[in-house]
Amino acid sequence: MSDIEKLTFEQAFSELEALVQEMEGGNLELDRGMEMFERGMALAATCNDRLDAAELRVRQLAPNASTGDEAGLAPFDPPSSSEEELSPF
């Protein structure tokens, strides 16, 4: 297991953000820039895989009652402003 695979999603995403900021700042030697790019790509892939896995879990746990599709997501309908005013919560 690589060190990236041991990171939580939040840790991997935070490190990816830091790499992007440093790379956008410029002033990097080519070799260091390539190392950072490669690590960033690995971090992005790990984050993407974790998000895909989370989406799959949500789809499995949230059946779509309106269509009877047990593997689908129910559409999100935010309350209208008049409904929000009526609710004490």
Backbone as ProteinMPNN parsed JSONL, in Angstrom:
{"seq_chain_A": "MSDIEKLTFEQAFSELEALVQEMEGGNLELDRGMEMFERGMALAATCNDRLDAAELRVRQLAPNASTGDEAGLAPFDPPSSSEEELSPF", "coords_chain_A": {"N_chain_A": [[0.852, -1.171, 0.0], [0.642, 2.14, -0.927], [1.907, 5.323, 0.29], [0.063, 7.276, -0.292], [-2.358, 5.901, -0.531], [-2.868, 5.38, 2.096], [-3.766, 7.717, 3.149], [-6.502, 9.724, 4.322], [-9.487, 10.793, 2.592], [-9.796, 13.539, 2.969], [-7.219, 14.308, 3.806], [-5.707, 13.657, 1.52], [-6.903, 15.337, -0.384], [-6.378, 17.845, 0.707], [-3.571, 17.893, 0.596], [-3.27, 17.778, -2.169], [-4.426, 20.24, -2.912], [-2.511, 21.949, -1.749], [-0.244, 21.297, -3.251], [-1.056, 22.17, -5.789], [-1.308, 24.934, -5.36], [1.363, 25.577, -4.796], [2.568, 24.87, -7.203], [1.291, 26.616, -8.959], [2.398, 28.945, -8.132], [4.801, 29.051, -9.367], [8.335, 29.313, -10.135], [9.671, 26.846, -9.868], [11.985, 24.19, -10.159], [12.485, 22.109, -12.998], [12.624, 19.28, -12.506], [11.614, 19.09, -9.877], [9.074, 20.177, -10.285], [7.987, 18.222, -11.978], [7.966, 16.003, -10.257], [6.132, 16.904, -8.374], [3.891, 17.186, -10.016], [3.427, 14.5, -10.761], [2.865, 13.336, -8.249], [0.629, 14.834, -7.596], [-1.159, 13.978, -9.589], [-1.491, 11.312, -8.787], [-2.631, 11.717, -6.272], [-5.01, 13.008, -7.053], [-6.237, 10.943, -8.497], [-6.661, 9.095, -6.454], [-8.414, 10.546, -4.791], [-10.567, 10.81, -6.572], [-11.27, 8.102, -6.927], [-12.134, 7.494, -4.337], [-14.314, 9.218, -4.096], [-15.97, 8.169, -6.103], [-16.471, 5.644, -4.98], [-17.858, 6.427, -2.684], [-20.11, 7.606, -3.855], [-21.259, 5.355, -5.053], [-21.933, 3.877, -2.767], [-23.872, 5.587, -1.655], [-25.799, 5.48, -3.665], [-26.545, 2.823, -3.417], [-27.677, 2.811, -0.917], [-29.779, 4.628, -0.962], [-32.703, 4.302, -2.141], [-34.703, 5.095, -5.018], [-37.677, 6.242, -4.61], [-39.67, 7.336, -6.231], [-39.483, 6.204, -8.759], [-39.21, 3.563, -8.288], [-36.789, 2.457, -8.604], [-34.355, 0.792, -7.108], [-31.624, 1.192, -7.024], [-31.15, 3.776, -7.636], [-30.883, 7.379, -7.219], [-32.917, 9.538, -5.305], [-34.475, 12.46, -6.551], [-33.358, 15.714, -5.587], [-35.26, 18.094, -4.103], [-35.214, 21.216, -3.198], [-36.747, 23.042, -0.503], [-39.297, 25.457, -1.162], [-39.202, 29.045, -0.776], [-41.498, 29.814, 0.632], [-42.196, 27.473, 1.959], [-40.038, 27.23, 3.68], [-40.45, 29.366, 5.387], [-42.658, 28.533, 6.81], [-41.802, 26.385, 8.287], [-40.614, 25.553, 11.511], [-38.02, 24.821, 11.848]], "CA_chain_A": [[0.0, 0.0, 0.0], [1.451, 3.359, -1.013], [1.6, 6.32, 1.323], [-1.15, 8.004, -0.699], [-3.513, 5.064, -0.233], [-3.087, 5.404, 3.541], [-4.351, 9.008, 3.506], [-7.95, 9.877, 4.223], [-9.862, 11.652, 1.47], [-9.531, 14.927, 3.345], [-5.773, 14.516, 3.794], [-5.254, 13.63, 0.13], [-7.396, 16.53, -1.054], [-5.634, 18.974, 1.258], [-2.22, 17.853, 0.014], [-3.423, 18.13, -3.582], [-4.606, 21.693, -2.962], [-1.227, 22.585, -1.433], [0.619, 21.11, -4.424], [-1.531, 23.041, -6.864], [-0.935, 26.305, -5.007], [2.81, 25.727, -4.952], [2.892, 24.809, -8.629], [0.808, 27.836, -9.583], [3.3, 30.022, -7.742], [5.959, 29.052, -10.266], [9.667, 29.263, -9.532], [10.049, 25.471, -9.575], [12.873, 23.532, -11.1], [11.743, 21.143, -13.809], [12.519, 17.986, -11.833], [10.695, 19.237, -8.742], [7.748, 20.357, -10.86], [7.51, 16.921, -12.469], [7.659, 15.189, -9.072], [4.89, 17.418, -7.807], [2.818, 16.851, -10.947], [3.15, 13.063, -10.648], [2.19, 13.101, -6.966], [-0.695, 15.435, -7.714], [-2.01, 13.092, -10.39], [-1.817, 10.161, -7.944], [-3.584, 12.195, -5.26], [-6.293, 13.255, -7.72], [-6.83, 9.64, -8.808], [-7.126, 8.529, -5.183], [-9.619, 11.297, -4.401], [-11.631, 10.44, -7.501], [-11.702, 6.741, -6.599], [-12.886, 7.535, -3.079], [-15.612, 9.849, -4.382], [-16.761, 7.186, -6.84], [-16.909, 4.626, -4.02], [-18.878, 7.036, -1.831], [-21.324, 7.746, -4.66], [-21.838, 4.025, -5.187], [-22.571, 3.544, -1.493], [-25.092, 6.389, -1.528], [-26.784, 4.918, -4.601], [-27.025, 1.548, -2.872], [-28.419, 3.042, 0.325], [-30.886, 5.575, -1.144], [-33.562, 3.917, -3.269], [-35.505, 6.153, -5.628], [-39.067, 5.839, -4.392], [-40.572, 7.813, -7.278], [-39.421, 5.334, -9.938], [-39.078, 2.184, -7.865], [-35.423, 2.042, -8.886], [-33.684, 0.653, -5.819], [-30.216, 1.578, -7.105], [-31.061, 5.167, -8.074], [-30.994, 8.439, -6.227], [-34.124, 10.345, -5.369], [-34.125, 13.841, -6.89], [-33.371, 16.656, -4.475], [-36.122, 19.243, -4.32], [-35.106, 22.118, -2.049], [-38.028, 23.672, -0.183], [-39.461, 26.821, -1.663], [-39.05, 30.03, 0.304], [-42.698, 29.836, 1.456], [-42.126, 26.31, 2.829], [-39.044, 27.493, 4.706], [-41.02, 30.294, 6.352], [-43.636, 27.82, 7.622], [-41.131, 25.402, 9.126], [-39.923, 26.137, 12.666], [-36.647, 24.327, 11.869]], "C_chain_A": [[0.904, 1.243, 0.0], [1.051, 4.346, 0.086], [0.338, 7.106, 0.985], [-2.398, 7.205, -0.359], [-3.845, 5.053, 1.254], [-3.769, 6.694, 3.997], [-5.869, 8.937, 3.467], [-8.244, 10.749, 3.001], [-9.484, 13.093, 1.771], [-8.036, 15.245, 3.329], [-5.242, 14.577, 2.366], [-5.675, 14.897, -0.599], [-6.648, 17.772, -0.592], [-4.218, 19.032, 0.68], [-2.273, 18.239, -1.464], [-3.594, 19.639, -3.742], [-3.291, 22.427, -2.721], [-0.261, 22.462, -2.608], [0.228, 22.054, -5.55], [-1.127, 24.489, -6.581], [0.553, 26.535, -5.213], [3.209, 25.731, -6.427], [2.436, 26.073, -9.347], [1.694, 29.026, -9.258], [4.523, 30.112, -8.635], [7.254, 28.903, -9.503], [10.076, 27.858, -9.11], [11.049, 24.993, -10.614], [12.062, 22.443, -11.805], [11.551, 19.817, -13.084], [11.542, 18.037, -10.661], [9.262, 19.408, -9.235], [7.16, 19.052, -11.355], [7.155, 15.993, -11.312], [6.319, 15.611, -8.476], [3.703, 17.072, -8.702], [2.432, 15.375, -10.815], [2.422, 12.745, -9.344], [0.774, 13.675, -6.996], [-1.65, 14.566, -8.51], [-2.425, 11.862, -9.576], [-2.819, 10.551, -6.861], [-4.965, 12.414, -5.871], [-6.994, 11.935, -8.044], [-7.395, 8.989, -7.548], [-8.397, 9.226, -4.717], [-10.799, 10.911, -5.279], [-12.168, 9.043, -7.194], [-12.548, 6.727, -5.331], [-14.255, 8.178, -3.275], [-16.524, 8.901, -5.144], [-17.304, 6.114, -5.902], [-18.007, 5.175, -3.107], [-20.189, 7.188, -2.594], [-22.025, 6.403, -4.825], [-22.549, 3.614, -3.907], [-23.871, 4.307, -1.311], [-26.173, 5.826, -2.438], [-27.364, 3.606, -4.075], [-27.913, 1.752, -1.656], [-29.653, 3.917, 0.161], [-31.727, 5.178, -2.346], [-34.396, 5.092, -3.754], [-36.965, 5.718, -5.583], [-39.975, 6.241, -5.543], [-40.568, 6.909, -8.506], [-39.365, 3.869, -9.563], [-37.683, 1.627, -8.127], [-34.649, 1.985, -7.579], [-32.24, 1.101, -5.855], [-30.049, 3.04, -7.487], [-31.158, 6.145, -6.925], [-32.307, 9.176, -6.404], [-33.716, 11.78, -5.704], [-34.235, 14.743, -5.667], [-34.215, 17.844, -4.866], [-36.016, 20.146, -3.098], [-36.455, 22.771, -1.772], [-38.087, 25.08, -0.767], [-39.368, 27.777, -0.489], [-40.283, 30.07, 1.194], [-42.725, 28.63, 2.404], [-41.128, 26.542, 3.954], [-39.616, 28.41, 5.778], [-41.998, 29.575, 7.294], [-42.973, 26.851, 8.6], [-40.421, 26.078, 10.293], [-38.463, 25.739, 12.717], [-35.864, 24.828, 10.702]], "O_chain_A": [[1.808, 1.369, 0.825], [0.002, 4.214, 0.716], [-0.376, 7.551, 1.884], [-3.401, 7.782, 0.062], [-4.976, 4.75, 1.635], [-4.292, 6.757, 5.109], [-6.448, 8.187, 2.682], [-7.337, 11.37, 2.445], [-8.917, 13.783, 0.924], [-7.632, 16.322, 2.891], [-4.428, 15.439, 2.037], [-4.888, 15.47, -1.352], [-6.323, 18.646, -1.395], [-3.734, 20.104, 0.319], [-1.397, 18.957, -1.946], [-2.972, 20.246, -4.614], [-2.987, 23.406, -3.402], [0.459, 23.41, -2.926], [1.088, 22.664, -6.186], [-0.654, 25.186, -7.478], [0.959, 27.569, -5.744], [4.076, 26.499, -6.844], [3.121, 26.552, -10.251], [1.741, 29.999, -10.011], [5.206, 31.135, -8.657], [7.273, 28.427, -8.368], [10.758, 27.693, -8.098], [10.968, 25.346, -11.791], [11.082, 21.931, -11.265], [10.441, 19.285, -13.049], [10.736, 17.124, -10.481], [8.336, 18.838, -8.657], [5.969, 18.797, -11.175], [6.157, 15.276, -11.376], [5.487, 14.776, -8.123], [2.635, 16.707, -8.209], [1.248, 15.042, -10.765], [1.466, 11.969, -9.34], [-0.162, 13.064, -6.48], [-2.82, 14.431, -8.151], [-3.57, 11.418, -9.66], [-3.749, 9.799, -6.569], [-5.976, 12.047, -5.272], [-8.21, 11.823, -7.883], [-8.477, 8.402, -7.576], [-9.35, 8.57, -4.297], [-11.907, 10.709, -4.782], [-13.379, 8.825, -7.199], [-13.559, 6.028, -5.261], [-15.243, 7.735, -2.689], [-17.722, 8.833, -4.866], [-18.465, 5.719, -6.014], [-18.969, 4.473, -2.794], [-21.26, 6.931, -2.046], [-23.251, 6.327, -4.743], [-23.648, 3.061, -3.957], [-24.867, 3.739, -0.861], [-27.329, 5.706, -2.034], [-28.545, 3.322, -4.272], [-28.807, 0.947, -1.398], [-30.499, 3.952, 1.054], [-31.492, 5.662, -3.453], [-34.748, 5.979, -2.976], [-37.422, 4.932, -6.412], [-40.96, 5.554, -5.81], [-41.565, 6.857, -9.226], [-39.463, 3.008, -10.438], [-37.433, 0.445, -7.892], [-34.323, 3.024, -7.005], [-31.668, 1.37, -4.799], [-28.921, 3.505, -7.649], [-31.478, 5.771, -5.797], [-32.753, 9.409, -7.527], [-32.709, 12.265, -5.19], [-35.105, 14.55, -4.818], [-33.921, 18.527, -5.847], [-36.649, 19.883, -2.075], [-37.224, 23.027, -2.699], [-37.083, 25.787, -0.855], [-39.446, 27.358, 0.666], [-40.16, 30.329, 2.391], [-43.218, 28.74, 3.526], [-41.356, 26.091, 5.076], [-39.301, 28.251, 6.957], [-42.146, 29.972, 8.45], [-43.549, 26.538, 9.641], [-39.706, 27.062, 10.1], [-37.72, 26.262, 13.548], [-34.684, 24.506, 10.566]]}, "name": "protein", "num_of_chains": 1, "seq": "MSDIEKLTFEQAFSELEALVQEMEGGNLELDRGMEMFERGMALAATCNDRLDAAELRVRQLAPNASTGDEAGLAPFDPPSSSEEELSPF"}
